[in-house]
Amino acid sequence: PPRLDGSTIEFDAMRRQEGEHPIKPFSFWTERVEREQVCCYITRTNPRTHEHIRSGLDRSPLYTGVIKGIGPRYCPSIEDKVVRFPDRDSHLVFVEPEGLRSKLWYPNGISTSLPWDIQVKMVNSIEGLRRARIVRPGYAIEYDFVNPIELYPWLETKRVQGLFLAGQINGTSGYEEAAAQGIVAGINAALKLRGAEPIVFLRSESYIGVLIDDLVTKGVDEPYRMFTSRAEYRLLLREDNADLRLAAIGHRIGLLSDEQYAKVDLKRKLVEREVARLEEVVVNPRSGVNDYLRSLNTAPIRKPATLAELLRRPGLSYDDLRPLDPNPPHLPRHIKDAVEVEIKYAGYLARQMRQVERLRDAEGMRIPEWIDYSQVHGLSNELRQKLERTRPQTLAQAARIPGMTPAAIAAIQMHLRKRYEAKRRDIQPA
């Protein structure tokens, strides 16, 4: 989108969007963020804005054929929104500061490739931006990419040994997606220089694993964005347990110090210990107990119940248990939150863990590089072509190729079993 001069924006005409208080640190190693905050603002386009946009479509690269690539589905240009949704008379615009000391503001929601004169009319037709001065006009970009099926799951190219790719070149869109690939490519490039085995992140242990597996298994036909809905094990992939899931890998390859890993291990033990304690502490159905439960709009108990059983009730939080707890420990907020999640969703989490164990067995069934899919009986020509193009590393990855069938996976298993048996016979002494 165009960048705007903040001194020319009428902030009072827009709705304030305050940031989160208290600020939740992104890193597990940061206990608190004490930094000056600036808020964002919300405004909207209007029918007059849309008239200006339509008047310039005949000069828009997106609509005159200058740009032929497929744009990102989830952050379309304002001209795309106006054309695709002609019944909408307004669209949200989030006016965001570019920095604490910067005078530039970013009107998120009006990305555009329209000519300069149309951009000026468009911006100045929006409430709060009537007098806004465009410092830098909006522009369109078109980039090429490498088909990510050409990559191994550790982001090394199959054709050029030692070449690792990350970011938009792999067909993705978004900062987080690029950063996730960057750290994986960097880690594995360093491991290759050491002569060590590459790290492959699994779908069951990280969103990075989901992202990369989708790319290298399915390829892309439009810019790829990472959504929680793409992960089949998203109950396990929570922000509160990212350290518990991935710290062991970071420590093993030297990215986490012994001190940092010890902190993660302590967190794991505190959560496990507190979950076990709440499963054992029993509350009896006395009048004082039931009066307190009624005050929380939850049913009284008729027989003894553990604190964990009470915590599983909808609407009750870990802190609500404190008056009923004879010896409540003093725990940090993040430990309490993790304990609450583990207890409230224990059944669902256990079910997903069983699914992960079954997946782990399939992920452990590696497909050797030497396999010739033209020799595998029972595969259609279409599936042979997909398998040859993707060259999956495991049976689990093969099963995720679009169009793959259980019968095809069974055929690959049978083929490998026969080949291994034949090899064993060949090397047996006479």
Secondary structure, DSSP 8 states (H G I E B T S, - for coil): --EEEGGG--GGGSEEE---SS---SSTT----------EEEEE--HHHHHHHHHTGGG-TTTTTS--S---TTS--HHHHHHH-TT-S--EEEEEES-SS--EEEEET------HHHHHHHHHTSTT-TT--EEE-----------GGGB-TTSBBSSSTT-B--SGGGTB-SHHHHHHHHHHHHHHHHHHHHT-------TTT-HHHHHHHHHHHH--SS-B---GGG-TTTTT--GGGHHHHHHHHHHHTTSS-HHHHHHHHHHHHHHHHHHHHHHH-EE---HHHHHHHHHTT----SS-EEHHHHHTSTT--TGGGGGG-SS-----HHHHHHHHHHHHTHHHHHHHHHHHHHHHHHHTSB--TT--GGG-TT--HHHHHHHHHH--SBHHHHHTSTT--HHHHHHHHHHHHHHHHHHHHHHS--
